[in-house]
Amino acid sequence: MNKQKRVLLVDDEVPVREALARLLTVENYAVISAANGGQARRAASENPADIALLDVNLQEENGWELAQDLLAMHPALPIVMITAQPDQSLHPLAPNVGAVMLKPLELDLLLGKIAQLVSRSAETQPLELPLKRTNYFVYNCEGREKHHEVF
């Protein structure tokens, strides 16, 4: 029997959060929604997720900082960052950030990346720190993938 995978979804924009939650639920994910970092931290401590989908520009804090806090609690947690600002794709990444995706999101690409990262995390152990090089992918709204390496 396949266990339903849990997605921690953090976005302070209610329409975005609700639309993504509906989409993920239809795709058979259990969604844990949070509007801010405080709610996300509480949810992660009470009910660990299999993957986190984080908005970079939360009203009260930076999504990159939230990613680091979540990884401190759950080092193997794969993360997808979403943002409306293309310059965020150049931000130094936290470990386990598998993609930075630009809004408006290409939903098929998002679902594919989530599935890929969830299956990969089930097969691997947490990344060892410090990382010498991090590979990640940035997706634009046309679905074009760009590979980046951060040293």
C-alpha positions as CSV (number, residue, x, y, z in Angstrom):
1,M,0.0,0.0,0.0
2,N,1.5,3.4,-1.0
3,K,1.6,5.9,1.7
4,Q,0.3,9.3,0.7
5,K,3.3,11.8,0.5
6,R,3.0,15.0,2.5
7,V,3.8,18.4,1.1
8,L,4.4,21.4,3.3
9,L,3.1,24.3,1.3
10,V,4.1,27.8,2.5
11,D,2.8,30.9,0.7
12,D,1.3,34.0,2.2
13,E,-0.9,34.7,-0.8
14,V,-4.2,32.9,0.0
15,P,-5.3,32.4,-3.7
16,V,-1.9,30.9,-4.6
17,R,-1.8,28.7,-1.5
18,E,-5.4,27.4,-2.0
19,A,-4.9,26.8,-5.7
20,L,-1.7,24.8,-5.2
21,A,-3.3,22.9,-2.3
22,R,-6.2,21.8,-4.5
23,L,-3.8,20.8,-7.3
24,L,-1.6,18.8,-5.0
25,T,-4.6,17.1,-3.3
26,V,-6.0,16.1,-6.7
27,E,-2.5,14.6,-7.4
28,N,-2.9,12.5,-4.3
29,Y,-0.6,14.4,-2.0
30,A,-1.5,15.2,1.6
31,V,-1.1,19.0,1.9
32,I,0.0,20.8,5.1
33,S,-0.7,24.5,4.4
34,A,1.0,27.4,6.1
35,A,0.7,31.1,5.6
36,N,3.9,32.1,7.3
37,G,7.1,30.8,8.8
38,G,5.8,30.3,12.3
39,Q,2.9,28.1,11.1
40,A,5.4,26.2,8.8
41,R,7.8,25.5,11.7
42,R,5.0,24.3,14.0
43,A,3.6,22.1,11.2
44,A,7.0,20.6,10.5
45,S,7.7,19.8,14.1
46,E,4.3,18.2,14.6
47,N,3.9,16.4,11.3
48,P,7.1,16.1,9.2
49,A,6.6,16.5,5.4
50,D,8.1,14.5,2.6
51,I,8.8,17.8,0.7
52,A,8.4,21.5,1.2
53,L,7.2,24.0,-1.3
54,L,8.2,27.5,-0.1
55,D,7.5,31.0,-1.4
56,V,10.7,33.0,-1.3
57,N,9.0,36.4,-0.5
58,L,6.9,35.8,2.6
59,Q,5.5,38.9,4.2
60,E,7.1,38.4,7.6
61,E,10.4,36.7,6.6
62,N,12.6,35.4,3.9
63,G,11.7,32.0,2.5
64,W,15.5,31.1,2.3
65,E,15.8,31.5,6.0
66,L,12.7,29.4,6.6
67,A,14.3,26.7,4.3
68,Q,17.4,26.7,6.6
69,D,15.3,26.4,9.7
70,L,13.3,23.5,8.2
71,L,16.5,21.7,7.2
72,A,17.8,22.1,10.7
73,M,14.7,20.1,11.9
74,H,14.7,17.7,9.0
75,P,18.0,17.5,7.2
76,A,16.8,15.2,4.3
77,L,13.8,17.4,3.5
78,P,13.7,18.2,-0.2
79,I,12.6,21.8,-1.0
80,V,11.2,23.6,-4.0
81,M,11.4,27.4,-3.8
82,I,8.8,29.5,-5.7
83,T,9.1,33.2,-6.5
84,A,7.8,35.9,-8.8
85,Q,11.2,37.6,-8.8
86,P,13.7,36.1,-11.3
87,D,16.7,37.5,-9.4
88,Q,16.0,35.1,-6.6
89,S,17.3,32.3,-8.7
90,L,20.8,33.6,-8.1
91,H,20.5,33.4,-4.3
92,P,22.9,31.1,-2.6
93,L,21.0,27.9,-2.0
94,A,20.4,26.0,1.1
95,P,21.2,22.3,0.9
96,N,18.4,20.1,-0.5
97,V,16.8,22.9,-2.5
98,G,16.1,21.0,-5.7
99,A,14.6,23.8,-7.8
100,V,13.7,27.4,-7.9
101,M,10.6,27.9,-9.9
102,L,9.3,31.2,-11.2
103,K,5.7,32.4,-11.0
104,P,3.5,32.0,-12.8
105,L,4.2,28.4,-12.3
106,E,4.2,25.8,-15.0
107,L,2.1,23.2,-13.1
108,D,3.1,20.1,-15.0
109,L,6.8,21.0,-14.4
110,L,6.1,21.7,-10.8
111,L,4.4,18.3,-10.3
112,G,7.2,16.5,-12.1
113,K,9.8,18.2,-10.0
114,I,8.0,17.4,-6.8
115,A,7.6,13.7,-7.8
116,Q,11.3,13.5,-8.7
117,L,12.5,15.0,-5.5
118,V,10.2,13.0,-3.3
119,S,11.3,9.7,-5.0
120,R,15.0,10.8,-4.8
121,S,14.7,11.6,-1.1
122,A,13.2,8.2,-0.3
123,E,16.3,6.7,-1.8
124,T,19.0,8.9,-0.3
125,Q,20.3,10.1,3.0
126,P,20.7,13.7,4.0
127,L,23.4,15.7,2.3
128,E,26.6,16.1,4.2
129,L,27.6,19.7,5.1
130,P,29.5,21.7,4.0
131,L,28.7,21.2,0.4
132,K,31.4,22.1,-2.1
133,R,29.1,22.4,-5.0
134,T,25.3,22.5,-5.3
135,N,23.4,21.7,-8.4
136,Y,19.9,23.0,-8.9
137,F,17.5,23.9,-11.6
138,V,15.6,27.1,-12.3
139,Y,12.5,27.0,-14.3
140,N,10.9,29.9,-16.0
141,C,7.2,30.2,-16.9
142,E,7.8,28.8,-20.4
143,G,9.1,25.6,-18.8
144,R,12.7,26.1,-19.9
145,E,15.2,24.6,-17.5
146,K,18.5,26.1,-16.7
147,H,21.1,24.2,-14.9
148,H,23.2,26.1,-12.3
149,E,26.1,25.2,-10.1
150,V,26.9,27.1,-7.0
151,F,30.4,26.9,-5.6
